[in-house]
Amino acid sequence: MFADRWQKILDAQGDSPALRQPGRTWTFAELDHAARARPADICPVLGRCHLARGDAAELTIALLAGFLHDLPVQVIEADRERRLPGCPPPPGTALIKQTVGSSGRRRCQFFTLDQVLADTDRLHAAIGLAELDGAIAAVSVAHSYGLSTTLLQLLGHGLPVHWLPSPFPAGLCEALAAPGRRLLPGVPALWKAWLDAGLDFHAVGRAVCAGAPLRAELGQRLQACAGLKLHNLYGTSETGAISADLTDTPRSDETDLGTLLPGVTVATGPDGRLLVASNAVGLGYDTPEPGEVFGDGHHLTWDRIEIVNDRLYFRGCLGAGIQVAGRKLSPFEVASRLRAATGLAGIDVRGEPSRDPERGQEVVAVVDLPADQLTREFKTHACTGLAPWETPRRWVSSLA
């Protein structure tokens, strides 16, 4: 049971720092006290639950409260409105993610605590986190990747976390100056920015990258300047970690996603898409669509993957989700907000390869207006309801 597991962490580390963030350091005992005192939220669909939103402490306390009291926890990104699940959660639901994923549609995903901990334990063993003194949370802890590599490692294994409100090099310098060897999870765009800033990575015991394809050149740069191997992780929010490049030398093949992690089995399904089976695969979506496979320990991803001797090679993604600097956005949501702001029905959104390879893709808006009407004023007004990273980089007239 989780409560027994957590109690062992408290017995061993209760008075030790668990979570550092600007203005406050929490011990494990303080997190426990706050979680046990946290009142449940009331949701018309979920009933009694905990909504996890805000800084790392708020998310950690909400997660811990839900896990200890057997109530579902819905994790909500700080820059997103909460999505009310479209159906009651399946029995045993402990964690609810609201994410776009490769499908391009924002939905809720349901997970039991056993499934959550299966992914947490698999990553802990694969990356060798027992050898480290902590983790630095520079990526969003409300996203599957950041959550699994930081806050869930704190709750599942007692790994201390240093949370940064932003991933900019200035804040990361302070975290890297603290003693000890730590895990630093990032995405390609961040690793490029950190390398360009000339950061000192001597305190990094494990450097990992996920969220977008990792160019071989980036891994080679980190190896050359800091003697660090940048380990490429591959997974989905539905399945958790699937494979990792755990070798000691930089990859030469950019499509190489590493070898399968223990307990994960795969096959190729329709159109070469990867079918994953493991004990970390979730229970399903709140609004499933025809032809999807997600549940009963199996998930059919949108990624086309070639399997060679348990090693995976990326051959493309068939999903509609747009991948921008390690985050996925929904073209349908962005188009809907552009239409609402402008009153134009004829606006569509798609993703195209970015001129900056580490960003992955850029957002392109196709508008039913002559090109000379796509003025700066029009674009500024159209984007009033969008986050900066959702804003189209290119505007195209469909009438050209």
N, C-alpha and C positions, 0 to 999 in steps of 0.2 A: 504494500500500500504506500501511496505517496506520503501520507502523514508519518509513517515510520522512517521512510527515507529522509524526509526533511528533518525529523527529530535527530537523526544521527549527525546531520550537518550542524544543527544547533549545538549538540553536545560537544562537537569537536571545534567549532568555529564561532560560537554564538557571539562572543565579544570582539570578534575580528571585523575589519572593514569588509563589507560585501559590495557596496555600490557607492562609487564616487561620482559626483556631478557638481557643477558650479554652485557654490554656496552651501553644500551639505555632503557629508559622508555618512552613510547608513551602515550600521553593523547588521549582521544576520539576525540578531535578537530584536533589533529595532524594526526591521522589516516584518518579522514574525508578529510583533505586538501590533503594528499598524494594520496588518492583514486580518488579524483576528478581530480587531475592533471595527473594521470597515463594514458599513451597512450594505446590504444587498440593494442593487438597483431593481426596479420593476419594469418589465417590458411586456407589451400586449401580446407578443408572440412567444417570447422565451420564458415569461413569468419571472420568478426571482433569478437574478443573474448578476454578473459583474461586468461593467463596461470599462475596458482598459484603453485609456486615451490620455495623452499628455506627455510629460517627460518620462525618463526611464524609471524613476521612483514610482510614479503613478501607475505605470504599466506593470511593474514588478509586484507592487502591493495588490493590485486587482487580480493578477494571475494567481498569486499565492493564496489570496482569499478564496477564489473560486476552486482551486485545487484542494484546499484544506476542507472546504465546506461542501464539496460535491455539487457546485453550481456552475453552469456554463459561463465562460468568459468570452466576450466578443472584443477582439482587438481592432481598434479603429485608428487609421492614420490621421495624424494631426491636421493635415491639409485636405481632409476629405470629410464629407458629410457621412453620417452613419447610414448604412443600408439596413433597413429592417428586413430580417430574413423572410423569404416568401413562404415559409412553412415552419411548423414547429420543429425543433431539433430532434433527430433520432435519439432513442434511449441511449444513455451513456455519454452523450456529448459533453466534452469538457472545454473545448476550444473552438471558437468560430472565427475564421479569417474572412475578411471581405477584400477580395482582390480581383484584378483584371485577368492576369495570367495570359497565356498565349491565345486563348480563345477570342480575346478582345472584348469580352463582356464582363462587367463587374457583377460578381455574385458572391454569395456566402458559401464557405466550405466548412464542413463539420468534422471534428476529430474527437476520438476518445482520449483519455489521459494515457492509456497504454500506447496508443499510436504516437502521441506527442513524445513520450519518453523513449520509444523505440528509435525515433529519429535522433533525439538528443544523445542517446547512448551510442548510437552508430557513429555520429560525428565525433563525439568525445574520444572514442577509441581510434578512429581512423586518423584524426589529426594529431593524436598524441597529447591531448590537453592535460592529462594528469601530470605531465612533465613541466607545465607552465605555471606561472604565478598569478595569471589573470588574463583578461581580455579587454581590448579597447573597442568601444562601440562607437565607431565613426559613421557607420551606415545606419539607416533607419531601423530601430528596434521594433517597429510596428510591421515591418515586412518580413516575410517568411525567412529569408536568408539571415537578416540581422537578428531576428528573434531566436532562431535555432542556434546561432553561434555565440550569442551573448547571454541574454536574460534567462533563457531556458537552461543554459549551462550553469548559471548561478543557482537556479532553483533545483536543478537535477543533480548537480555535482559539487556545489559549493565553490564554483570558480568566480572569484571577485571580478567585477566589471567597472571600468572607468568610462562613463558615458559622456559624449561630447554633443552639445546641442547643434553643432554644425561640423562638417568634415574638413573645414578649411585648414591649411597647413599651420596657421598660427596657434590654433587650439590644440592641434595634434602634437605640436612641439612640447607643450607642457606635459601631456600624458606620457610622451616618450621619455621624458626626463626622470620620471619616477623609477625607483629601483625595481629589479625583477625582470623576468622574461615573459612576454605576453603575446597573445594571439592578436593579430591585426587583420580583420576581414575588410575587404574593399571590393570595389568594382573597377573595371578597366579605366574609366574616366578619372576616378579618384587616384588610382595608382599612378597614372600619368601625371596628374597635378602634383602629387606628393613627390614624385621623382624630379619633376621640373623645378620644384621649390628647393631641392637639395636637402631634404630632411635627413637627419641622422637616425638610422634604423637599428642602432646597436641593441636596443632593448626588445626588439621584435624576435620572439622565439619561433613563431610560425606566421608566415605571410600567406594569406589565401585570397582567392579572387573568384567571384561568381557573378551572376546576374546578366552577363553578356559575353559573347565570344572574346577570348583573350588572345591577342596577337602575340606571336612568338617573340617579336622584337621587344615587347614590354617586359617579359620575363627575363630576357637576356640582359636588359638594362639593369634590372634590380640585382641580378647575379653579379654583374660587372662592378657596380658601384657600392654594393653593400654585402656581397657574398651571401645573399639570401635567395633561396628557391621560392618562387611564387607558385604555390600549389593551386591548380585550377580545379574548382568544384563544379559539379553539374547536378542539378536536381530540379524539381518543380514544387510549387506550393502544395499540390495535391499529394505528392509522394515523399517529400523530404529529399535528403541526399540520395543520389543514385550512384554516382561514380566520382572518382577523384584521381588526379595525377599526383601520385605520392612518391615519384622518383626524386632523386637528388639533383638532377641536372635539368636545365631549361628545355622545354619542348622545341622541336624543330618543325613539327606539323601543327599548324594552327587549328586544324579540325579535331585534334586529339583531345578527347574528354576524359581520358584516364581509364582505369579499370573499375569494374563493379565493386561496390562495397559489400562486405560480408552480409549475407541474409537478403540480398537483392537479386532477383532473377529478371531477365528481360527476354523479349522476342520482338520481331518486327511484325507489325500488323498491316492494315491497308495503306497503300501509298508509301510504304517504308516507314511509317510512323512507329515510334517506340512504345511497346506495351510493357509496363512495369508491374512487377508483383513483389510486395514486401509487407511486413507487419507495421509499417509506418504509413501506408496508403490510407487516406481518410475515408469517412463514411459516405460522402457524396455532396452534391450541390443542393442549394435550396430551390433552384429552378433548372433542373436538368433539361437537356435538349436531345432530340432523337439521334441515335447513333453514338452517343457518348458512352464511354466506359470509365466509371469512377465509383468504386465501392467494392466490397467483398474482397479487399486485398489487392485489387487490380486497377490500373489507370492507363488509358490509351492517351499518350501525349500528342501534341501537335508537331513534334520535332521529327524530322526524317533522320534516322540514325543508321549507320552501318556498324555491324557487330563483327569484330574480328578477334577470336580467342579471348573473349570476355573484356575486350577493350572497345570503347565506343568512339565513333567518329561522326561528327556533326555534318549533315548534308543539307540542312535547310529547315526552315519552319514554315508550316502551311497555315498557321493561325493568323487571325486578323489583328492581334495585339501589336502595338507599336512599341519598340524597345528603345528608350531614350536614356542613355547614361546609366544603365542598370535597372531602370524602372520601366514597368509596362503600363501603357495607357490605352484607353479604349477609344478607337476612332469614332465610334458611335456616340459616346459621351461628348467628345470634343465637338463633333459636328452639330450635335443637338444644342450645345451652349452657344456656338457661333450663330446658329439659326435664330435662337431666342434673342440674342443681342441685336441682330441686324434686321430681323423680320423677313429674311430671305429663306425660302424653302430650298433653293438650289445650292446647297453647300454640302460637299462631301469631303472626307478627310482620309488620308492614307499615309503610310510610312514609306520612306525611300532611304537608301543608304546615305549616311552622313558623310560630309567631306572630312570630318574628324573621325577616323576609324574607331576610336575608343568610345565615342558616343553611341555607336551602333546605327541608329536610324534618326532621321529628323522628320518632323511633322509637316505634311504638305496639305494645304487647303485648296480645293478646287471649287471655284465660285462661278455661278451663272451671272457674271457681269463682264462687260468689256474690260480689257486690261487697264485702260486709262482711268477707270473708276475704282481700281484697287489702290487707293491712295493711303498715305500714312495715317490720315485721320480715320479712314474707314477701318483699317486694320486695328488701330488702337481701340476704337469703339467696339469692334467685334470681339476683342480678347478680354473685355472687362471681367468676365466670369471665369477666366482661366488662370491656373497657376503658371508661373514663368516657364517651367519646364514643359508645359503642355502647349505653349504658344507656337503656332506654325512658323517655321523658318522660311518656308516658300509659299507663295500665293500664285495660283495659276487660274487664268480665265478659261472656262470651258467653251467660251464662244470664239476663241482664237482660231 
